Amino acid sequence: MNSQPWGTGPAAPLPPTREPIVKVPPAALVLAVSMPLLFWLQIRLPDMGMTWAFYPVDLGRTLGWPGIVTAILLHGSWTHAALNAVTSLCFAPPVARMLPGWRGAVVFALFYIGCGIIASLGYGLLHLGSSDPMVGASGAVSGLLGAAIRLMGRPSWAGPKPLKDRRTLTMVGVLFAINAVVGLIGYAPGAEGARIAWEAHAVGMVAGYLAIGPLFRWSRKWAPLFG
């Protein structure tokens, strides 16, 4: 005999939750979309934007410093721009989720640009005096990669893994080695025969790996600003 109480029935199923079609944070999506759009504008410039490239020799010239920033906005080919856009879609979301809201998006952009500047500066110091132009967002994107290595597998509120975590350090070492081999061989998609600035990638990755910890602590301290 059914012992179910009078007037009760099976619980009504919960309404299905609507999952967003795109789960990428807006700041990360805007970053990825901006790369091919900026390259579309770049190829319409008379000199393909090389005026705004970074030349290591300019580190000794006061007026040459803007290139250390503007080079992040340039790329060498459509393949180069697309590759960096796809890579940023993979590694920017963990950082962007840690910094919600429009103020967080501003801090995310500053973190990205900061990693790019450090990457370019590191490359420039290693090739001081070189007049070969360097373009691309790869150093900044590598900064997002370095940060993402410490954030992956953890909820946004938990923060990055410890700086000396063995697994993350191993991953950084492996990526560093692969990056060096690719750079020394001189082949990578989108390079179009140009020299690969693998040193900038390495410096950017290390910068992001180190900086994400202080950035997380700062973001928690000023959490009300990001609400």
N, CA, C and O of each residue as an XYZ file, in Angstrom:
908
protein
N       0.847     -1.199      0.000
C       0.000      0.000      0.000
C       0.876      1.240      0.000
O       1.914      1.300      0.660
N       0.421      2.235     -0.767
C       1.196      3.469     -0.852
C       1.047      4.264      0.423
O      -0.068      4.621      0.802
N       2.145      4.549      1.091
C       2.096      5.292      2.354
C       2.303      6.781      2.159
O       2.510      7.511      3.128
N       2.251      7.244      0.907
C       2.473      8.662      0.636
C       1.360      9.488      1.246
O       0.195      9.141      1.054
N       1.648     10.576      1.980
C       0.603     11.383      2.621
C      -0.393     11.904      1.603
O      -0.071     12.153      0.441
N      -1.651     12.063      2.103
C      -2.750     12.544      1.269
C      -2.452     13.949      0.737
O      -2.034     14.837      1.480
N      -2.674     14.121     -0.546
C      -2.540     15.446     -1.150
C      -1.128     15.811     -1.560
O      -0.873     16.917     -2.036
N      -0.222     14.880     -1.374
C       1.155     15.172     -1.807
C       1.495     14.310     -2.996
O       0.928     13.233     -3.183
N       2.396     14.773     -3.775
C       2.831     14.039     -4.962
C       4.319     14.171     -5.111
O       4.992     14.751     -4.259
N       4.821     13.649     -6.167
C       6.268     13.776     -6.388
C       6.672     15.239     -6.532
O       5.930     16.048     -7.090
N       7.831     15.559     -6.033
C       8.310     16.946     -6.084
C       8.431     17.406     -7.533
O       8.904     16.673     -8.401
N       7.995     18.625     -7.765
C       8.069     19.177     -9.118
C       9.533     19.368     -9.508
O      10.338     19.838     -8.704
N       9.870     19.007    -10.725
C      11.272     19.182    -11.146
C      11.654     20.650    -11.174
O      10.860     21.516    -11.542
N      12.873     20.900    -10.782
C      13.360     22.278    -10.811
C      13.490     22.755    -12.249
O      13.867     21.979    -13.127
N      13.181     24.034    -12.501
C      13.333     24.548    -13.870
C      14.795     24.503    -14.282
O      15.681     24.770    -13.470
N      15.046     24.173    -15.524
C      16.441     24.088    -15.975
C      17.117     25.448    -15.908
O      16.534     26.472    -16.264
N      18.349     25.431    -15.447
C      19.109     26.686    -15.397
C      19.635     27.012    -16.787
O      20.020     26.128    -17.552
N      19.642     28.279    -17.086
C      20.117     28.728    -18.395
C      21.610     29.007    -18.324
O      22.056     29.923    -17.633
N      22.353     28.219    -19.033
C      23.798     28.408    -19.080
C      24.127     29.447    -20.146
O      23.569     29.402    -21.242
N      25.021     30.380    -19.840
C      25.410     31.353    -20.864
C      26.114     30.682    -22.023
O      26.880     29.736    -21.840
N      25.847     31.179    -23.215
C      26.465     30.605    -24.402
C      27.980     30.799    -24.358
O      28.747     29.893    -24.686
N      28.387     31.979    -23.952
C      29.808     32.297    -23.852
C      30.166     32.488    -22.382
O      29.625     33.374    -21.719
N      31.075     31.660    -21.871
C      31.462     31.730    -20.468
C      32.737     32.528    -20.256
O      33.215     32.660    -19.129
N      33.283     33.054    -21.330
C      34.507     33.842    -21.218
C      34.165     35.211    -20.632
O      33.248     35.866    -21.128
N      34.869     35.661    -19.597
C      34.611     36.987    -19.039
C      34.738     38.068    -20.108
O      35.574     37.952    -21.005
N      33.916     39.123    -20.024
C      33.947     40.175    -21.058
C      35.334     40.745    -21.309
O      35.707     40.971    -22.460
N      36.107     40.982    -20.249
C      37.434     41.581    -20.434
C      38.324     40.677    -21.277
O      39.057     41.160    -22.140
N      38.266     39.364    -21.032
C      39.072     38.421    -21.803
C      38.594     38.342    -23.247
O      39.405     38.231    -24.166
N      37.287     38.397    -23.447
C      36.733     38.329    -24.800
C      37.105     39.573    -25.604
O      37.483     39.474    -26.771
N      36.996     40.740    -24.976
C      37.367     41.989    -25.656
C      38.839     41.963    -26.049
O      39.203     42.397    -27.143
N      39.680     41.457    -25.160
C      41.108     41.376    -25.457
C      41.358     40.520    -26.698
O      42.096     40.925    -27.597
N      40.748     39.345    -26.745
C      40.966     38.436    -27.868
C      40.453     39.029    -29.177
O      41.119     38.935    -30.208
N      39.285     39.631    -29.135
C      38.697     40.207    -30.356
C      39.509     41.403    -30.844
O      39.595     41.655    -32.046
N      40.103     42.136    -29.906
C      40.837     43.348    -30.284
C      42.066     43.048    -31.144
O      42.476     43.888    -31.944
N      42.653     41.866    -30.989
C      43.911     41.580    -31.694
C      43.741     41.531    -33.210
O      44.473     42.232    -33.909
N      42.813     40.740    -33.757
C      42.627     40.786    -35.208
C      42.086     42.124    -35.694
O      42.407     42.551    -36.803
N      41.268     42.792    -34.883
C      40.753     44.103    -35.286
C      41.882     45.128    -35.399
O      41.930     45.907    -36.351
N      42.780     45.121    -34.431
C      43.909     46.041    -34.482
C      44.831     45.720    -35.648
O      45.391     46.626    -36.265
N      44.994     44.423    -35.959
C      45.841     44.079    -37.093
C      45.189     44.523    -38.400
O      45.884     44.927    -39.333
N      43.870     44.452    -38.472
C      43.149     44.934    -39.650
C      43.437     46.425    -39.872
O      43.579     46.874    -41.010
N      43.520     47.181    -38.777
C      43.872     48.596    -38.882
C      45.350     48.764    -39.204
O      45.726     49.654    -39.967
N      46.182     47.915    -38.628
C      47.626     48.019    -38.816
C      48.031     47.876    -40.275
O      48.877     48.627    -40.760
N      47.430     46.912    -40.984
C      47.837     46.664    -42.374
C      47.417     47.797    -43.298
O      47.812     47.822    -44.463
N      46.629     48.722    -42.798
C      46.225     49.878    -43.591
C      47.126     51.081    -43.361
O      46.946     52.124    -43.990
N      48.090     50.944    -42.468
C      49.056     52.012    -42.240
C      50.142     51.952    -43.315
O      50.451     50.875    -43.822
N      50.716     53.095    -43.661
C      51.709     53.127    -44.753
C      52.892     52.187    -44.542
O      53.375     51.569    -45.490
N      53.352     52.081    -43.309
C      54.530     51.248    -43.042
C      54.180     50.006    -42.238
O      55.037     49.447    -41.554
N      52.936     49.575    -42.315
C      52.469     48.408    -41.547
C      52.657     48.596    -40.042
O      52.745     47.625    -39.290
N      52.716     49.854    -39.617
C      52.814     50.141    -38.199
C      54.201     49.991    -37.602
O      54.356     50.045    -36.382
N      55.222     49.803    -38.448
C      56.567     49.584    -37.921
C      57.132     50.801    -37.189
O      58.095     50.680    -36.431
N      56.537     51.965    -37.415
C      56.935     53.158    -36.662
C      56.685     52.943    -35.173
O      57.391     53.489    -34.325
N      55.651     52.125    -34.867
C      55.252     51.915    -33.479
C      55.818     50.619    -32.900
O      55.464     50.230    -31.788
N      56.696     49.952    -33.651
C      57.328     48.734    -33.146
C      58.345     49.078    -32.059
O      58.705     50.240    -31.868
N      58.795     48.051    -31.357
C      59.818     48.247    -30.330
C      61.174     47.867    -30.894
O      61.367     46.763    -31.403
N      62.111     48.804    -30.794
C      63.481     48.583    -31.242
C      64.376     48.645    -30.008
O      64.446     49.694    -29.369
N      65.054     47.573    -29.655
C      65.898     47.584    -28.447
C      66.880     48.744    -28.396
O      67.189     49.250    -27.317
N      67.374     49.167    -29.557
C      68.316     50.279    -29.580
C      67.695     51.546    -29.015
O      68.404     52.438    -28.550
N      66.350     51.626    -29.055
C      65.665     52.820    -28.566
C      65.693     52.958    -27.051
O      65.332     54.010    -26.522
N      66.115     51.916    -26.346
C      66.175     52.017    -24.892
C      67.147     53.105    -24.452
O      67.049     53.622    -23.339
N      68.074     53.446    -25.322
C      69.011     54.516    -25.013
C      68.551     55.872    -25.506
O      69.278     56.860    -25.402
N      67.325     55.919    -26.052
C      66.793     57.175    -26.575
C      65.486     57.496    -25.863
O      64.595     56.652    -25.771
N      65.381     58.695    -25.373
C      64.194     59.087    -24.613
C      62.930     58.971    -25.443
O      61.909     58.499    -24.943
N      62.974     59.390    -26.696
C      61.783     59.406    -27.532
C      61.415     58.016    -28.052
O      60.354     57.846    -28.653
N      62.266     57.035    -27.832
C      61.993     55.704    -28.351
C      61.200     54.821    -27.411
O      60.771     53.735    -27.802
N      60.995     55.263    -26.182
C      60.335     54.426    -25.188
C      58.875     54.092    -25.489
O      58.444     53.002    -25.114
N      58.083     54.948    -26.137
C      56.686     54.561    -26.404
C      56.537     53.232    -27.122
O      55.529     52.548    -26.942
N      57.517     52.850    -27.931
C      57.441     51.586    -28.659
C      57.357     50.375    -27.759
O      56.870     49.325    -28.178
N      57.824     50.502    -26.528
C      57.790     49.378    -25.599
C      56.349     49.037    -25.231
O      56.056     47.919    -24.808
N      55.450     50.014    -25.396
C      54.019     49.806    -25.136
C      53.265     49.536    -26.429
O      52.487     48.585    -26.511
N      53.493     50.371    -27.439
C      52.711     50.263    -28.674
C      52.989     48.977    -29.443
O      52.137     48.519    -30.203
N      54.171     48.386    -29.256
C      54.484     47.137    -29.956
C      53.533     46.019    -29.555
O      53.317     45.081    -30.322
N      52.956     46.113    -28.339
C      52.017     45.093    -27.867
C      50.753     45.076    -28.727
O      50.073     44.055    -28.822
N      50.445     46.215    -29.353
C      49.227     46.330    -30.151
C      49.416     45.844    -31.584
O      48.445     45.750    -32.336
N      50.652     45.534    -31.973
C      50.959     45.177    -33.358
C      51.208     43.673    -33.496
O      51.487     42.978    -32.519
N      51.098     43.191    -34.740
C      51.422     41.794    -35.036
C      52.086     41.700    -36.400
O      52.007     42.620    -37.213
N      52.742     40.567    -36.633
C      53.475     40.401    -37.879
C      52.667     39.826    -39.017
O      53.053     39.966    -40.177
N      51.551     39.181    -38.713
C      50.727     38.562    -39.749
C      49.363     38.230    -39.154
O      49.150     38.320    -37.945
N      48.434     37.839    -40.053
C      47.119     37.401    -39.575
C      47.252     36.179    -38.677
O      46.561     36.072    -37.664
N      48.132     35.264    -39.044
C      48.330     34.051    -38.246
C      48.852     34.404    -36.859
O      48.416     33.836    -35.858
N      49.779     35.337    -36.811
C      50.348     35.794    -35.542
C      49.257     36.375    -34.650
O      49.171     36.043    -33.468
N      48.422     37.245    -35.221
C      47.342     37.868    -34.452
C      46.323     36.829    -33.994
O      45.879     36.856    -32.846
N      45.952     35.910    -34.893
C      44.955     34.895    -34.548
C      45.472     33.949    -33.471
O      44.728     33.563    -32.569
N      46.742     33.580    -33.564
C      47.326     32.668    -32.579
C      47.333     33.298    -31.195
O      47.008     32.637    -30.209
N      47.702     34.568    -31.116
C      47.697     35.246    -29.818
C      46.273     35.437    -29.297
O      46.036     35.368    -28.091
N      45.327     35.678    -30.205
C      43.931     35.845    -29.785
C      43.398     34.550    -29.180
O      42.764     34.573    -28.126
N      43.653     33.427    -29.839
C      43.184     32.136    -29.335
C      43.875     31.791    -28.017
O      43.236     31.301    -27.085
N      45.177     32.050    -27.943
C      45.922     31.762    -26.714
C      45.397     32.592    -25.550
O      45.278     32.095    -24.430
N      45.083     33.863    -25.820
C      44.554     34.717    -24.747
C      43.187     34.222    -24.277
O      42.862     34.330    -23.094
N      42.378     33.677    -25.203
C      41.079     33.127    -24.808
C      41.241     31.937    -23.863
O      40.360     31.665    -23.047
N      42.351     31.237    -23.973
C      42.612     30.084    -23.112
C      43.081     30.499    -21.724
O      42.699     29.880    -20.731
N      43.906     31.541    -21.645
C      44.583     31.834    -20.388
C      44.148     33.138    -19.715
O      44.472     33.356    -18.547
N      43.434     33.997    -20.413
C      42.977     35.238    -19.788
C      41.796     35.033    -18.829
O      41.734     35.730    -17.816
N      40.851     34.107    -19.097
C      39.674     33.984    -18.223
C      39.959     33.796    -16.734
O      39.295     34.449    -15.929
N      40.909     32.940    -16.308
C      41.131     32.810    -14.858
C      41.539     34.129    -14.198
O      41.146     34.412    -13.066
N      42.323     34.924    -14.910
C      42.746     36.218    -14.358
C      41.575     37.189    -14.347
O      41.377     37.911    -13.369
N      40.793     37.215    -15.430
C      39.661     38.138    -15.522
C      38.590     37.817    -14.482
O      37.974     38.733    -13.937
N      38.356     36.539    -14.197
C      37.346     36.156    -13.199
C      37.756     36.599    -11.800
O      36.903     36.846    -10.947
N      39.035     36.699    -11.570
C      39.533     37.142    -10.271
C      39.284     38.627    -10.057
O      39.328     39.112     -8.926
N      39.018     39.362    -11.158
C      38.868     40.819    -11.106
C      37.535     41.208    -11.743
O      37.519     41.680    -12.880
N      36.421     41.022    -11.042
C      35.105     41.285    -11.630
C      34.798     42.779    -11.741
O      35.468     43.626    -11.151
N      33.751     43.064    -12.528
C      33.297     44.449    -12.662
C      34.164     45.264    -13.604
O      35.200     44.803    -14.083
N      33.715     46.488    -13.859
C      34.450     47.329    -14.806
C      35.788     47.780    -14.223
O      36.767     47.940    -14.952
N      35.823     47.982    -12.911
C      37.109     48.347    -12.304
C      38.085     47.177    -12.396
O      39.280     47.364    -12.625
N      37.560     45.980    -12.215
C      38.403     44.810    -12.378
C      38.935     44.684    -13.790
O      40.076     44.273    -13.995
N      38.101     45.042    -14.777
C      38.532     44.990    -16.175
C      39.684     45.957    -16.420
O      40.598     45.658    -17.189
N      39.641     47.115    -15.769
C      40.735     48.089    -15.906
C      42.019     47.524    -15.309
O      43.089     47.635    -15.908
N      41.911     46.916    -14.123
C      43.092     46.321    -13.484
C      43.621     45.165    -14.333
O      44.833     44.992    -14.464
N      42.714     44.377    -14.908
C      43.111     43.282    -15.800
C      43.916     43.822    -16.975
O      44.958     43.269    -17.328
N      43.432     44.902    -17.577
C      44.136     45.497    -18.716
C      45.511     46.002    -18.304
O      46.481     45.843    -19.045
N      45.598     46.612    -17.120
C      46.895     47.106    -16.640
C      47.853     45.956    -16.363
O      49.049     46.060    -16.636
N      47.332     44.865    -15.822
C      48.168     43.682    -15.584
C      48.702     43.143    -16.903
O      49.885     42.823    -17.017
N      47.832     43.046    -17.891
C      48.214     42.543    -19.218
C      49.279     43.433    -19.856
O      50.293     42.940    -20.350
N      49.045     44.737    -19.844
C      49.998     45.675    -20.434
C      51.309     45.665    -19.650
O      52.391     45.726    -20.234
N      51.205     45.589    -18.334
C      52.411     45.557    -17.512
C      53.288     44.366    -17.828
O      54.509     44.495    -17.921
N      52.661     43.182    -17.996
C      53.439     41.992    -18.358
C      54.087     42.179    -19.724
O      55.223     41.755    -19.940
N      53.359     42.820    -20.654
C      53.912     43.074    -21.980
C      55.099     44.018    -21.942
O      56.085     43.816    -22.652
N      55.006     45.054    -21.110
C      56.109     46.006    -20.994
C      57.346     45.328    -20.402
O      58.459     45.517    -20.893
N      57.146     44.540    -19.350
C      58.275     43.836    -18.728
C      58.904     42.859    -19.720
O      60.126     42.718    -19.774
N      58.055     42.182    -20.508
C      58.567     41.240    -21.508
C      59.411     41.958    -22.559
O      60.497     41.501    -22.914
N      58.898     43.091    -23.054
C      59.642     43.859    -24.055
C      60.939     44.407    -23.471
O      61.981     44.390    -24.126
N      60.866     44.890    -22.237
C      62.063     45.436    -21.587
C      63.114     44.347    -21.397
O      64.302     44.575    -21.627
N      62.672     43.162    -20.977
C      63.610     42.056    -20.815
C      64.276     41.682    -22.127
O      65.483     41.451    -22.187
N      63.464     41.627    -23.183
C      64.019     41.318    -24.505
C      65.001     42.401    -24.944
O      66.069     42.107    -25.481
N      64.623     43.660    -24.707
C      65.480     44.770    -25.114
C      66.810     44.774    -24.398
O      67.839     45.070    -25.006
N      66.808     44.450    -23.115
C      68.053     44.436    -22.349
C      68.964     43.293    -22.791
O      70.188     43.403    -22.730
N      68.349     42.189    -23.238
C      69.150     41.061    -23.721
C      69.697     41.299    -25.120
O      70.665     40.661    -25.534
N      69.068     42.227    -25.849
C      69.504     42.528    -27.221
C      69.780     44.024    -27.362
O      69.466     44.634    -28.384
N      70.359     44.586    -26.342
C      70.626     46.019    -26.312
C      71.463     46.437    -27.523
O      72.511     45.857    -27.809
N      70.972     47.454    -28.220
C      71.678     47.945    -29.394
C      71.139     47.389    -30.693
O      71.507     47.868    -31.765
N      70.271     46.384    -30.624
C      69.715     45.799    -31.847
C      68.703     46.754    -32.480
O      67.908     47.384    -31.782
N      68.743     46.853    -33.802
C      67.793     47.696    -34.526
C      66.699     46.873    -35.195
O      65.943     47.397    -36.014
N      66.607     45.592    -34.853
C      65.544     44.748    -35.395
C      64.243     45.033    -34.649
O      64.230     45.051    -33.418
N      63.148     45.257    -35.379
C      61.879     45.574    -34.706
C      61.269     44.343    -34.044
O      61.412     43.220    -34.528
N      60.597     44.575    -32.947
C      59.837     43.522    -32.280
C      58.391     43.964    -32.167
O      58.110     45.065    -31.692
N      57.472     43.116    -32.600
C      56.050     43.407    -32.500
C      55.337     42.175    -31.951
O      55.850     41.058    -32.027
N      54.157     42.397    -31.402
C      53.338     41.283    -30.965
C      52.955     41.351    -29.504
O      53.646     41.946    -28.677
N      51.823     40.716    -29.212
C      51.314     40.666    -27.846
C      51.753     39.404    -27.123
O      51.273     39.119    -26.026
N      52.661     38.647    -27.725
C      53.024     37.346    -27.153
C      53.604     37.458    -25.750
O      53.337     36.603    -24.906
N      54.395     38.499    -25.485
C      54.954     38.661    -24.150
C      53.879     38.920    -23.113
O      53.928     38.380    -22.008
N      52.892     39.759    -23.476
C      51.779     40.040    -22.563
C      50.900     38.817    -22.372
O      50.468     38.525    -21.257
N      50.633     38.096    -23.466
C      49.832     36.870    -23.382
C      50.554     35.820    -22.550
O      49.921     35.072    -21.806
N      51.876     35.762    -22.672
C      52.655     34.836    -21.848
C      52.533     35.193    -20.370
O      52.583     34.314    -19.510
N      52.372     36.477    -20.078
C      52.120     36.889    -18.696
C      50.816     36.314    -18.179
O      50.737     35.879    -17.030
N      49.779     36.311    -19.033
C      48.510     35.692    -18.652
C      48.681     34.188    -18.458
O      48.074     33.597    -17.564
N      49.506     33.577    -19.294
C      49.796     32.147    -19.152
C      50.450     31.858    -17.801
O      50.049     30.935    -17.093
N      51.460     32.656    -17.453
C      52.133     32.458    -16.175
C      51.188     32.600    -14.995
O      51.267     31.841    -14.029
N      50.280     33.590    -15.081
C      49.293     33.784    -14.013
C      48.307     32.627    -13.973
O      47.959     32.137    -12.899
N      47.854     32.190    -15.155
C      46.851     31.122    -15.233
C      47.391     29.807    -14.671
O      46.634     29.018    -14.105
N      48.682     29.570    -14.824
C      49.278     28.332    -14.294
C      49.039     28.232    -12.788
O      48.810     27.142    -12.263
N      49.094     29.368    -12.098
C      48.886     29.358    -10.643
C      47.415     29.433    -10.245
O      47.070     29.174     -9.092
N      46.544     29.788    -11.197
C      45.117     29.933    -10.881
C      44.285     28.735    -11.309
O      43.215     28.502    -10.748
N      44.746     27.975    -12.282
C      43.953     26.876    -12.821
C      43.687     25.810    -11.762
O      44.561     25.456    -10.971
N      42.448     25.309    -11.774
C      42.049     24.273    -10.828
C      41.659     24.799     -9.468
O      41.432     24.016     -8.546
N      41.577     26.118     -9.322
C      41.203     26.711     -8.037
C      40.068     27.707     -8.255
O      40.049     28.408     -9.266
N      39.109     27.778     -7.306
C      38.049     28.787     -7.429
C      38.631     30.184     -7.335
O      39.679     30.394     -6.724
N      37.940     31.141     -7.946
C      38.479     32.506     -8.013
C      38.724     33.108     -6.641
O      39.608     33.950     -6.480
N      37.926     32.670     -5.624
C      38.094     33.244     -4.287
C      39.303     32.671     -3.547
O      39.762     33.255     -2.566
N      39.822     31.523     -4.017
C      40.918     30.857     -3.307
C      42.278     31.456     -3.622
O      43.226     31.303     -2.851
N      42.372     32.138     -4.753
C      43.645     32.742     -5.112
C      44.608     31.769     -5.753
O      44.284     30.594     -5.921
N      45.779     32.239     -6.110
C      46.751     31.387     -6.810
C      47.389     30.344     -5.912
O      47.387     30.457     -4.686
N      47.935     29.325     -6.558
C      48.685     28.305     -5.833
C      49.964     28.928     -5.265
O      50.410     29.970     -5.745
N      50.553     28.298     -4.251
C      51.789     28.844     -3.675
C      52.876     29.031     -4.733
O      52.959     28.286     -5.710
N      53.687     30.029     -4.510
C      54.743     30.373     -5.469
C      55.685     29.202     -5.720
O      56.164     29.021     -6.839
N      55.953     28.410     -4.690
C      56.911     27.309     -4.804
C      56.236     25.957     -5.008
O      56.859     24.918     -4.789
N      54.969     25.958     -5.424
C      54.272     24.707     -5.680
C      55.037     23.900     -6.732
O      55.361     24.411     -7.804
N      55.316     22.652     -6.417
C      56.182     21.839     -7.274
C      55.583     21.639     -8.666
O      56.297     21.723     -9.666
N      54.289     21.378     -8.735
C      53.668     21.102    -10.033
C      53.687     22.330    -10.934
O      53.985     22.233    -12.125
N      53.369     23.478    -10.361
C      53.357     24.684    -11.181
C      54.764     25.058    -11.636
O      54.956     25.499    -12.769
N      55.748     24.884    -10.752
C      57.126     25.174    -11.144
C      57.596     24.227    -12.238
O      58.323     24.625    -13.148
N      57.175     22.972    -12.141
C      57.527     22.010    -13.191
C      56.927     22.413    -14.518
O      57.583     22.338    -15.557
N      55.658     22.850    -14.480
C      54.991     23.274    -15.707
C      55.684     24.488    -16.318
O      55.861     24.561    -17.534
N      56.073     25.439    -15.472
C      56.793     26.615    -15.960
C      58.109     26.201    -16.598
O      58.476     26.708    -17.657
N      58.817     25.284    -15.957
C      60.085     24.814    -16.506
C      59.926     24.145    -17.857
O      60.718     24.378    -18.770
N      58.895     23.305    -17.986
C      58.647     22.624    -19.258
C      58.307     23.635    -20.347
O      58.845     23.565    -21.452
N      57.417     24.574    -20.041
C      57.036     25.586    -21.025
C      58.221     26.468    -21.399
O      58.378     26.856    -22.557
N      59.045     26.776    -20.419
C      60.243     27.581    -20.680
C      61.160     26.849    -21.667
O      61.687     27.452    -22.601
N      61.342     25.551    -21.448
C      62.211     24.764    -22.321
C      61.643     24.677    -23.735
O      62.370     24.835    -24.715
N      60.331     24.423    -23.834
C      59.694     24.340    -25.157
C      59.821     25.667    -25.889
O      60.120     25.711    -27.082
N      59.590     26.741    -25.156
C      59.676     28.075    -25.738
C      61.086     28.351    -26.259
O      61.256     28.899    -27.349
N      62.090     27.970    -25.478
C      63.483     28.193    -25.887
C      63.822     27.375    -27.124
O      64.473     27.879    -28.040
N      63.388     26.120    -27.160
C      63.677     25.263    -28.312
C      63.027     25.824    -29.571
O      63.662     25.902    -30.623
N      61.755     26.215    -29.460
C      61.043     26.790    -30.614
C      61.747     28.055    -31.089
O      61.914     28.269    -32.290
N      62.160     28.897    -30.133
C      62.837     30.137    -30.499
C      64.175     29.899    -31.163
O      64.524     30.580    -32.127
N      64.929     28.934    -30.654
C      66.253     28.661    -31.217
C      66.153     27.969    -32.576
O      66.980     28.199    -33.459
N      65.135     27.120    -32.739
C      64.918     26.497    -34.046
C      64.480     27.541    -35.059
O      64.839     27.492    -36.235
N      63.687     28.489    -34.559
C      63.267     29.589    -35.431
C      61.995     29.326    -36.191
O      61.723     29.998    -37.186
N      61.193     28.348    -35.743
C      59.930     28.098    -36.434
C      58.785     28.151    -35.439
O      58.836     27.540    -34.372
N      57.750     28.897    -35.811
C      56.507     28.926    -35.054
C      55.434     29.462    -35.973
O      55.731     30.276    -36.848
N      54.170     29.022    -35.800
C      53.094     29.536    -36.642
C      52.999     31.053    -36.545
O      52.995     31.614    -35.449
N      52.921     31.711    -37.694
C      52.777     33.160    -37.719
C      54.075     33.923    -37.742
O      54.070     35.146    -37.878
N      55.205     33.221    -37.609
C      56.491     33.918    -37.585
C      56.842     34.491    -38.950
O      57.511     35.521    -39.038
N      56.396     33.831    -40.017
C      56.634     34.305    -41.374
C      58.114     34.562    -41.641
O      58.463     35.521    -42.330
N      58.977     33.717    -41.104
C      60.413     33.861    -41.337
C      61.108     34.849    -40.423
O      62.334     34.949    -40.447
N      60.351     35.586    -39.614
C      60.954     36.563    -38.709
C      61.536     35.862    -37.486
O      61.147     34.743    -37.149
N      62.470     36.534    -36.832
C      63.058     35.974    -35.618
C      62.014     35.929    -34.508
O      61.271     36.891    -34.310
N      61.958     34.819    -33.790
C      60.996     34.663    -32.701
C      61.602     35.217    -31.419
O      62.678     34.791    -30.999
N      60.919     36.154    -30.807
C      61.416     36.778    -29.577
C      61.062     35.897    -28.379
O      60.266     36.285    -27.524
N      61.658     34.714    -28.329
C      61.301     33.755    -27.276
C      61.687     34.267    -25.893
O      61.069     33.898    -24.894
N      62.708     35.116    -25.838
C      63.101     35.669    -24.542
C      61.991     36.542    -23.950
O      61.773     36.548    -22.738
N      61.295     37.279    -24.821
C      60.177     38.105    -24.350
C      59.064     37.222    -23.808
O      58.439     37.556    -22.802
N      58.811     36.094    -24.473
C      57.785     35.169    -23.995
C      58.147     34.656    -22.599
O      57.305     34.610    -21.702
N      59.412     34.272    -22.436
C      59.860     33.718    -21.160
C      59.776     34.751    -20.045
O      59.301     34.452    -18.950
N      60.238     35.968    -20.324
C      60.205     37.023    -19.311
C      58.763     37.368    -18.949
O      58.444     37.565    -17.777
N      57.888     37.440    -19.963
C      56.480     37.737    -19.700
C      55.833     36.667    -18.844
O      55.073     36.981    -17.928
N      56.125     35.404    -19.130
C      55.538     34.304    -18.355
C      55.982     34.366    -16.893
O      55.167     34.201    -15.985
N      57.263     34.603    -16.673
C      57.779     34.700    -15.304
C      57.159     35.901    -14.589
O      56.829     35.816    -13.407
N      57.003     37.007    -15.296
C      56.395     38.203    -14.696
C      54.971     37.918    -14.241
O      54.592     38.270    -13.124
N      54.179     37.280    -15.103
C      52.805     36.958    -14.735
C      52.743     35.962    -13.588
O      51.894     36.080    -12.704
N      53.634     34.988    -13.600
C      53.678     33.970    -12.546
C      53.955     34.613    -11.180
O      53.344     34.245    -10.177
N      54.874     35.569    -11.156
C      55.240     36.216     -9.900
C      54.227     37.269     -9.461
O      53.970     37.431     -8.268
N      53.656     37.979    -10.423
C      52.811     39.132    -10.090
C      51.395     38.764     -9.685
O      50.731     39.553     -9.011
N      50.905     37.578    -10.077
C      49.508     37.256     -9.802
C      49.230     37.115     -8.311
O      48.113     37.379     -7.866
N      50.227     36.704     -7.535
C      50.047     36.593     -6.092
C      49.794     37.938     -5.426
O      48.782     38.098     -4.744
N      50.693     38.916     -5.605
C      50.438     40.245     -5.042
C      49.165     40.881     -5.584
O      48.465     41.584     -4.857
N      48.859     40.637     -6.865
C      47.636     41.202     -7.435
C      46.403     40.626     -6.754
O      45.451     41.355     -6.479
N      46.411     39.325     -6.478
C      45.278     38.706     -5.790
C      45.104     39.298     -4.399
O      43.988     39.638     -4.005
N      46.196     39.423     -3.650
C      46.097     39.976     -2.299
C      45.599     41.409     -2.331
O      44.810     41.817     -1.478
N      46.054     42.169     -3.307
C      45.588     43.551     -3.442
C      44.106     43.593     -3.790
O      43.365     44.419     -3.257
N      43.669     42.704     -4.685
C      42.260     42.694     -5.106
C      41.348     42.307     -3.961
O      40.223     42.802     -3.887
N      41.803     41.423     -3.046
C      40.984     41.045     -1.894
C      40.923     42.195     -0.885
O      39.902     42.402     -0.229
N      42.008     42.924     -0.771
C      42.031     44.055      0.159
C      41.066     45.139     -0.283
O      40.409     45.781      0.537
N      40.990     45.335     -1.604
C      40.116     46.373     -2.151
C      38.895     45.769     -2.831
O      38.364     46.338     -3.785
N      38.450     44.615     -2.337
C      37.316     43.899     -2.929
C      36.065     44.760     -3.101
O      35.391     44.614     -4.120
N      35.707     45.661     -2.155
C      34.497     46.476     -2.355
C      34.511     47.301     -3.645
O      33.454     47.615     -4.193
N      35.697     47.648     -4.125
C      35.775     48.426     -5.363
C      35.319     47.625     -6.569
O      34.884     48.198     -7.567
N      35.416     46.300     -6.485
C      35.104     45.455     -7.624
C      33.683     44.898     -7.573
O      33.289     44.116     -8.438
N      32.918     45.299     -6.566
C      31.569     44.774     -6.441
C      30.607     45.368     -7.441
O      29.428     45.015     -7.450
